[in-house]
Amino acid sequence: METIIKVENLEKKFGENLVLKDINMEVSKGEVVTIIGSSGSGKSTLLRCLNLLEEPTSGKILYKNENILEKHFDLRAYRTKVGMVFQNFNLFENKTVLENCTLSQEKVLKTSKSDAEAKARKYLELVEMAQYINAKPSQISGGQKQRVAIARALCMDPEVLLFDEPTSALDPEMVGEVLRVMTKLAEEGMTMIVVTHEMDFAREVSTRVLFMNEGIILEDGTPEEIFTNPKNQRTKDFLKRYRG
Ligand SMILES: Nc1ncnc2c1ncn2[C@@H]1O[C@H](COP(=O)(O)OP(=O)(O)OP(=O)(O)O)[C@@H](O)[C@H]1O
């Protein structure tokens, strides 16, 4: 399978704090990679580096063999191809659900209003939010907001979707509806990198699991390898905490 994203010797420092140490990873088309690990292990920072919301201190991030850290790299185009879904949805509060899904299409992709609306309706249908197109974010629940945020990301025709703890800000009863949509996308072959504390999703939906510990990827394997047969004591301890 074609490699879409490759990370080589990535480091990130905040001041003197070395948060990512020599990260190496590769993601191929169609993979669903979950990144798990304790709080503060660097999961979100790694994901944010992939979208250059954080600037790596050193190393390389290759998107289809092109280093995104090069000066001449077209970051704007890249961000349409590598979409991000945030913990806190990041919707425009004063815009409707439909407008939230059409704005970037019109502004960034220069899609016509009617085409942008048609695509928005298609993806809002997919996330089962079609009946809320005229609602404002304040009028819908957290789970519904996150589903709109996913539809908005899909409207840009991304090649990869990054999810940064997409269910962490939700009330427990809304987690399932968001995970269901993500599972549907995974089944349809969307390439996804998901930072999550949802171990059932990591175990049942992802094709590969990265366990991060203190700024490094300590284990990288199939869900079977990581959850049934972890090699490292720290992975075992972490998973034990989740099983309670
Ligand atoms: N903007 C920032 N400035 C300074 N330090 C930061 C910044 N962002 C993250 N850090 C530090 O980097 C470390 C890793 O944080 P990160 O959010 O990547 O961890 P995480 O594994 O995603 O944790 P969690 O599961 O709690 O979200 C932490 O020590 C954090 O304090």
The ligand as an ORCA input file, in Angstrom:
! r2SCAN-3c Opt
* xyz 0 1
  N       1.998     24.692     23.769
  C       2.726     24.076     24.708
  N       3.655     24.744     25.425
  C       4.396     24.137     26.371
  N       4.287     22.827     26.674
  C       3.382     22.100     26.011
  C       2.544     22.687     24.994
  N       1.756     21.713     24.489
  C       2.046     20.583     25.157
  N       3.029     20.807     26.062
  C       3.627     19.811     26.962
  O       3.974     18.679     26.185
  C       3.754     17.474     26.916
  C       2.924     16.539     26.087
  O       1.616     17.063     25.945
  P       0.531     16.424     24.976
  O      -0.693     17.259     25.066
  O       1.109     16.197     23.635
  O       0.280     15.028     25.679
  P      -0.887     13.987     25.467
  O      -0.248     12.655     25.446
  O      -1.705     14.363     24.268
  O      -1.740     14.128     26.785
  P      -3.338     14.054     27.042
  O      -3.727     12.617     26.873
  O      -3.489     14.527     28.439
  O      -3.982     14.968     26.044
  C       3.139     17.888     28.236
  O       4.167     17.896     29.188
  C       2.640     19.284     27.985
  O       2.680     20.045     29.142
*
